[in-house]
Amino acid sequence: MKVPQSRWLKSAAIFVGLMASLFTLASEAKEVGSPIRNIVLVHGAFADGSSWSEVISALQRKGYHVTAVQNPLTSLPDDVAATRRVLARQSGDVILVGHSYAGAVVTEAGNADNVKGIVYLSALVPDSGESVSDLLTRLKAPMEGLKPDGEGLIWLDDPVAYRQVMAGDVPESRARILAATQVPISASAFEGKVSHAAWHHKPTWYLVTEEDHALKTPVQRELAEQIKARVTTVKSSHMSLVSHPAVVANLIDRAAREGRR
């Protein structure tokens, strides 16, 4: 029996429409299930972008596109600007990661539209209108033993002191390298105030380091609770990104997967 051409065309149109709908649904399902691919890492005081080396390698092996910001550490606005420049170069959504002082940087820079989640590593997390100094005063956790030089810079370039404060579980030879490559931070960076804290409207994750002599563990736990972060803990010094890169990379991987939901 010969099928009328009009009926055949109608059936073909329905078939094409159904296939297009199925393709769209499959694409959306794939997008929802796949992790965010761009990771931007922001170092804190007394460090530079190279301190992320092992974490970068681990994330690249997982298929992520990773960029480490090189903070000038001259002021909070300068460091936020450096981070925003890197965020603007990303193609697609981003998980933003901040260590230590850089918690303040990512709290401000994390307001960018392409940032879909923020990971804090033993980080300082100010609220809106608050500086790092204000935060430490509020938490009754003042910085001790760190004095600026004649140009207003705070250094931690003594290898013994560096290891004691920052990297107790890092091999001594590596700690000496970290001390040699550390970047001093301007004391004024701790006075810069966050205009709007991104953690109020972005999902957050926090890595609490339980053998930390730079930012005490109870302070970290209080900060993580304040921002209602999803918490992971590790027995580590302040430099978990060096001593436990797999733990750090796995947390970032988790954030990239959960941040898509």
N, C-alpha and C positions, 0 to 999 in steps of 0.2 A: 504494500500500500504506500502510495506516495504521500509524504508529509508536506502540507502547504508551506511555501517559503516563509510566510509571515510567522507561522508557528515555530518553524525551525530557528528563525532569527531571534524570536522571543526567548526560546529555550536556551540558545547560545548566550544571550545577554544575561539571563539568570545565572547560568553556569559561570560566566566570567565574573559576575558580581560576587557570587559565593566564594570563588577562588581568591578574589581580591580581599574579601573580608577575612578569610582564613589566613592569608599571608600577613595582613595587618595585625591580627591577633597574635600570630606566631612571633612577629617582630617585637610587639609590645611585651610579650611574655619573656622573650630573650633579653630585652632591655632591662626589665624589672629584675630578672634573675642574675644579671651580670654585675660585677662590682664596678665602682667608680675607678677609672683607669689612671687619673692624674694624682700624684702625691707631691705636695710641696712641703719641704722640711725647713724649719727655721731654728737656727742655733741660738744659744743663750750667751751669757757673759763668760769671758775667759775661754772662748772656743772659737772655731770658725767652721765653715761648711765641710771641711775634710773630716771633722769628727763623726760625720754620718756615714763614712765610707762603707763599713760592714753592713749597715742597715740598707744603704742604697743597693749594694750587691744582692742582698737577700730579696729585696722588693723587685729588682729587675729580673731575677730568676723566676719570680711569680708572674712576670708579664706586665708590671706596672711601668708607667712613664714617670720618672722621678726627677725632681729638681731641688737642689739645695740653695737656699738664699744665702748670700754673703752679707750679713748685717754689718754696717759700719760701727755700730754700738756708740754712736755719738749723741743720740737723743732718741726718745721714743718716736717722735714724728719721722725722723730720718730712717729708723728701722722699719716702721710701718710702710713708708714710701718704697723702700727696697723690696719689701714683701709684695706690695701691691703691683710693682712692675713685673715681678715673676708671675703672679696670679693672672695678670692681663695677657700673658703669653701662652697660657694654657688653652688647649682646644678641648672644651668640654668641662664637665664637673670636676671638682677638686676636693680631696681630703687634705686639710691643713694641719700641720703638726708643729707644736712648739715645745721646746725644752727649756726648763728653768726660767730665767728672765723673759725668754721669748714667749712665755705664756701671756704676758701683757701685750706683746706685739701681735700675736694671732688673735687675741681677744678683740683688738681693734680692726686689724686687717680682715678678720673673718667675716665682717659684714658684707664683703663682696658677694655679688649674686651667685657666682659660680662655686663658692665654697658651700659644700653640702654637709660638712661635719668637721669638728675640730678635735684633735687628739692632743692631750696635755701629758707631758712626761715630767714628773716631779716638778711641776711648773707653778709659778706665781700667777694667780688669776684674779686681777682686780675687777671690781664692779664698775658700772657706769659712773663717771665723775671721780674715779679713784685712781691714785698713782700706786706704784709698787711700794713706795715709802709709806703711803697712807695705809695700804693693805697690811704691811708688816707691823705697823703700829696698832692697827685694829686687832690683829691676831696675837699681839704681845710677843712678837718674834723678831726683834730688831737684828739687823746685820751687825756682827761683831768682828773686830780685827781687820776690817777692810777700810783703809784710809786712802783718800785721793792724794796724788802727787801735786806738785806745784802748778800743773796745768789742768787739774780737776779730773784726772784719769785714775781709775782704780785698777791695779795690776795684781795678778796672781801667777807670777812667772818663776817663783822659787819652786824647784821640782819637789822638794820634801813637803812644803806647805800645800802644793797643788794636790799631791797624792792624799795627804791627810784630809783635806777639805772635800775634794771632788771625786777622787778615784781610788779609794781604798782597796777595791777588788780588781783593779786593773794592773797587769804586770808592770813592774817598776820601769822597765825599758820603754814601754808604751806611754806610761805616765810622764816620763821625761820629755817625750816627743810632744805630748799634749801641752805640757808647760811651756815648751819652746815655741809652739805655734799659737798659743792663746792670744786673743785680741783684748787689750784693756777696754774697759767700759767707762764712759763718762759718768761721773757721779750724778750729773743732771738727768741722765736717762731714767733714774729711779724716781724722778719728780714729775715726769710727764704723765698727764691724766688721760685715761681712756674716755672717749666721748660717749660711746655706746658699746656696752659689752655684748659681743655677738652670741655668747653662750645663753643669753635669754631666749633666743629664737632659733638656735642651731643645735643639733644633737652633739653630745660631747662624750669623750672617753678619757679616762685618767689612769695613768700608770703610777701607782704608789711604790716608792722605793723604800724598803724597810731597814736598810743599813746606811742611811743617808746622813752625812755630817754637814751638808750645806743647807738643806731645807728639811727640818725635822719631820719625821713620819707623821706624828699627830697633826701637824700643821697641814700636811698634804691631804690627810684624810678629811680634815675640816673643809678644805677647799673643794675637794671632790664632792662632798655632801652639799656644800653651798650651791654648786652648779648642777647638782643632780646628774652627775656623770655616771657612766657605766665603768665600774672600777676593776682594774687588774692589779695584782700585787706581785712583787718580785723581791727577793733578798739581794739587794744591789746597792752599790754606792750611788752617788748623784749621777755618775756618767753611765747609766744603764745602756745608752746607745752604743757604748764601746764595750762594756763588759758582758752585756746580754743582748746582742743585736738580734738574735732570733726571736726572743720574747718581744722586743720592740716591733720588729717587722710583722710578727704574727698579730699583734694588737692593731697595727695600722691596716693590715689585710682584713681583719674583722670589721674595723670601722668602714672600710671601703665597701664591704659587702652589706653591712647593716645600713649604711648611709643611703643606699639605693632604694630602700624600702619606703 
